[in-house]
């Protein structure tokens, strides 16, 4: 499936909320819940405005992953830009009906090749020990496992740890 990424805009609000609602249960299987409040349109729009403000300030970049019909299939974000360290942190999510199709890997490749601030030399990411799919996406795109951190914690009935990954510009 052909995909592209484009920067988040205010005009995406309605479609993005619908995407998040449609995938809420699926996302909450692998990441902590955002809470019921997140999905209330007024609150969702306030949070979206805050993200757009961060984007304007150059602190973060938020992208939507879209298919050729311009439907949202996922999100990919680079946050916490650090000019001194020339680094940022990565996060992404793919909607349930689009998993297992290589979209996260392709979106991450597109981000690094075409959308990443050229000053960035290091991208940090983390996932949990039970999220094998995310580990594969990161490793396929040149991220190296750095360390498994902290004490195991309970998440959805499993004991998991975080695994930290780093990508370094060649």
C-alpha positions in Angstrom: 0.0 0.0 0.0 1.3 3.4 -0.9 1.5 5.9 2.0 2.9 9.4 2.6 3.4 11.5 5.7 2.3 15.1 6.1 2.6 17.6 8.9 -0.4 17.8 11.3 -2.7 20.7 10.7 -5.8 22.1 12.4 -8.0 21.0 9.5 -7.1 17.4 10.4 -8.9 17.6 13.8 -12.2 15.8 12.9 -10.5 12.9 11.0 -7.8 12.5 13.6 -10.3 12.3 16.4 -12.3 9.7 14.5 -9.0 7.7 13.9 -8.2 7.8 17.6 -11.7 6.7 18.6 -11.8 3.9 16.1 -8.4 2.5 17.3 -8.7 3.3 21.0 -9.1 -0.2 22.3 -6.3 -1.5 20.0 -3.9 1.2 21.0 -4.6 0.7 24.7 -3.4 -2.9 24.4 0.2 -1.7 23.9 0.4 1.9 25.3 -1.2 3.4 28.4 -4.6 4.9 28.0 -5.0 8.6 27.3 -8.2 8.5 29.5 -11.8 9.1 28.6 -11.4 12.9 28.7 -9.0 12.8 25.7 -11.8 11.8 23.4 -14.2 14.6 24.2 -14.1 16.8 21.1 -13.6 20.1 23.0 -10.7 18.7 25.0 -9.3 16.9 22.0 -9.2 20.2 20.1 -7.5 22.0 23.0 -4.8 19.3 23.1 -4.5 19.5 19.3 -4.0 23.3 19.5 -1.2 22.7 22.1 0.5 20.3 19.7 0.2 22.8 16.9 1.7 25.4 19.1 4.7 23.2 19.9 5.1 22.6 16.2 5.1 26.4 15.6 7.7 26.9 18.3 9.9 24.2 16.7 9.9 22.0 19.8 8.2 19.1 18.0 6.9 17.9 14.7 3.7 15.9 14.4 2.9 14.0 11.2 -0.1 12.0 10.0 0.5 8.8 7.9 -2.0 8.7 5.1 -2.9 6.4 2.3 -3.3 7.4 -1.3 -7.0 8.3 -0.6 -5.7 10.7 2.1 -7.2 8.6 5.0 -5.3 8.6 8.2 -3.6 5.2 8.8 -1.2 6.3 11.6 0.8 9.0 13.3 4.5 9.6 13.6 6.0 12.3 15.8 9.4 13.7 16.7 9.3 15.6 20.0 11.6 17.2 22.6 14.0 18.6 20.1 17.3 19.4 21.9 19.4 21.9 19.8 22.5 21.3 22.0 22.4 17.5 21.7 21.0 17.7 18.2 18.5 15.0 19.2 14.8 14.3 19.5 12.5 11.5 20.6 10.3 9.4 18.3 6.8 8.0 18.7 4.4 6.4 16.2 1.2 4.4 16.0 -0.6 2.6 13.2 -4.3 1.9 13.2 -5.4 -1.7 13.8 -6.6 -2.4 10.3 -3.3 -1.4 8.8 -0.9 -3.3 11.0 1.4 -6.0 9.6 1.6 -4.2 6.2 5.0 -2.5 6.7 3.4 1.0 7.1 5.2 1.9 10.3 8.6 0.9 8.7 7.9 2.8 5.6 6.6 5.9 7.5 9.7 5.9 9.6 11.9 5.6 6.6 10.1 8.6 4.9 10.5 10.6 8.1 14.2 10.1 8.3 14.8 10.5 4.5 12.6 13.5 3.8 11.1 15.2 6.9 13.7 15.1 9.6 15.3 18.4 10.6 18.8 18.2 9.0 20.3 19.4 12.3 19.1 16.3 14.1 21.9 13.7 14.5 20.3 11.4 17.1 16.8 10.0 17.4 15.8 8.2 20.6 12.8 5.9 20.9 11.5 3.4 23.4 9.1 0.5 23.3 8.2 -2.3 25.7 9.6 -5.7 25.8 6.3 -7.2 24.7 5.9 -4.9 21.6 7.9 -7.1 19.2 6.4 -5.3 16.1 7.7 -2.0 17.3 11.1 -3.4 18.0 11.3 -4.8 14.4 10.2 -1.4 12.9 13.0 0.4 14.8 15.7 -2.2 14.0 14.7 -2.3 10.3 15.2 1.5 10.2 18.7 1.4 11.7 17.9 2.0 15.3 20.1 0.1 17.8 19.0 -1.3 21.1 20.7 0.6 23.8 19.4 -0.8 27.1 16.4 -2.4 28.7 15.6 -0.1 31.6 14.2 -0.2 35.1 12.2 -2.7 37.1 9.5 -4.6 35.3 6.1 -3.1 35.6 2.6 -4.5 35.1 0.8 -3.5 32.0 -2.4 -5.3 30.8 -1.6 -8.3 32.9 2.0 -8.7 31.8 5.3 -7.8 33.3 7.2 -5.6 30.9 10.2 -3.3 30.7 11.1 -0.4 28.4 13.7 -1.0 25.7 15.6 2.2 24.6 16.7 2.6 21.0 18.9 5.1 19.3 19.4 6.1 15.7 22.5 8.0 14.7 22.9 10.0 11.5 25.7 8.5 9.3 
